Amino acid sequence: MKSFHKAVYKPDSMSTDEYIVIVGDVAAAEKWKGGDRSIPLVNVVDSFDVFHTGQGSQGLLARPSKQDLDTIFGTTNEDAIVEQILTKGTIKTSEMPHGWTSRNDQKSGGYQVSTGAASLGHGGR
């Protein structure tokens, strides 16, 4: 199975909350984390998306609210938050990706496929 890399920050060691950024280049991330700020962040992370899981490494990844980000990181600026996660967090490699979801998904999960009204026997107009 293909592996992927992530920077994981736990604001409280006793909590299962984790804030995660997907890392595109592990070697660049390790150098950046070690103090080499000449490496642009765009070469380190896969994207500037910040994810949250309240269930530790086994939980679904969701996008945190702006209020959550401001409470934990003191800002809603994703560039600054990515820097904090890389600086304060640890870089981990996973063999199995998290499930992906957002706060607006229904309880049935984030991997829904819409089949449309026609496949349900509703003819439309």
C-alpha positions in Angstrom: 0.0 0.0 0.0 1.2 3.5 -0.8 2.4 5.5 2.2 1.9 9.2 2.9 3.4 11.6 5.2 1.9 14.1 7.6 2.9 16.7 10.2 0.9 16.1 13.4 0.5 18.6 16.2 -1.1 17.7 19.5 -1.9 20.9 21.5 -2.4 18.8 24.7 -0.5 15.6 25.3 -3.5 14.2 27.3 -6.0 14.9 24.5 -6.8 12.8 21.4 -7.1 16.1 19.4 -4.6 16.3 16.5 -4.0 18.9 13.9 -2.6 17.6 10.7 -0.9 18.9 7.5 -0.1 16.5 4.6 3.6 16.7 3.8 4.7 16.4 0.2 8.5 16.1 0.6 9.7 14.5 3.9 13.3 15.4 3.4 12.4 19.1 2.8 10.1 19.0 5.8 12.8 17.7 8.0 15.3 20.3 6.8 12.7 23.1 7.3 11.8 21.8 10.7 15.6 21.7 11.5 15.8 25.5 10.9 16.4 25.8 7.1 13.8 28.4 6.4 15.2 29.0 2.9 13.0 26.1 1.7 9.7 27.5 0.6 6.7 25.9 2.5 5.1 25.2 -0.9 8.0 22.7 -1.4 7.4 21.1 2.0 3.6 20.6 2.3 1.2 19.0 -0.2 -1.3 21.8 0.4 -2.0 24.4 3.0 -5.1 22.6 4.2 -5.3 22.0 7.9 -7.1 18.9 9.2 -8.3 17.9 12.6 -9.2 14.7 14.3 -10.5 14.3 17.8 -9.9 10.6 17.8 -6.1 10.4 17.4 -4.4 8.7 14.6 -7.4 6.4 13.9 -10.0 9.2 13.4 -11.5 10.8 10.4 -9.9 14.0 9.2 -12.2 17.0 9.2 -11.5 20.6 8.5 -11.6 22.6 11.8 -13.7 25.7 12.2 -12.0 29.1 12.1 -12.9 29.5 15.7 -11.1 26.2 16.6 -8.1 27.4 14.7 -8.1 30.8 16.4 -8.4 29.2 19.8 -5.6 26.6 19.3 -3.1 28.6 17.1 -4.1 32.3 17.9 -4.8 32.9 14.2 -6.9 31.8 11.3 -4.1 32.4 8.7 -3.5 28.9 7.2 0.1 29.8 6.3 0.9 30.7 9.9 -0.9 27.6 11.2 1.0 25.3 8.8 4.3 26.8 10.1 3.2 26.2 13.7 2.2 22.6 13.0 5.5 21.9 11.2 7.5 23.6 14.0 5.7 22.2 17.0 4.5 18.9 15.6 6.1 15.6 14.5 6.4 14.2 11.0 4.8 10.7 10.7 4.5 8.2 7.9 1.2 6.3 7.5 0.5 3.2 5.4 -3.2 3.6 5.5 -4.7 7.0 4.8 -7.3 8.5 7.2 -10.9 8.7 6.0 -11.7 12.2 4.7 -14.7 14.2 5.7 -15.9 17.7 6.4 -18.2 19.2 9.1 -21.1 19.3 6.6 -21.3 15.7 5.7 -24.2 13.6 6.8 -23.8 10.9 9.5 -23.3 8.3 6.8 -19.8 9.5 6.1 -17.7 11.4 3.6 -17.6 8.9 0.8 -21.1 9.4 -0.5 -21.9 9.1 -4.2 -25.0 10.8 -5.5 -27.0 8.6 -7.9 -29.5 11.3 -8.8 -33.3 11.1 -8.9 -33.5 9.1 -12.1 -31.9 6.0 -10.5 -34.3 6.2 -7.6 -37.3 5.8 -10.0 -38.3 9.5 -10.0 -38.7 10.7 -13.5 -38.1 14.4 -13.0 -40.2 16.6 -15.2 
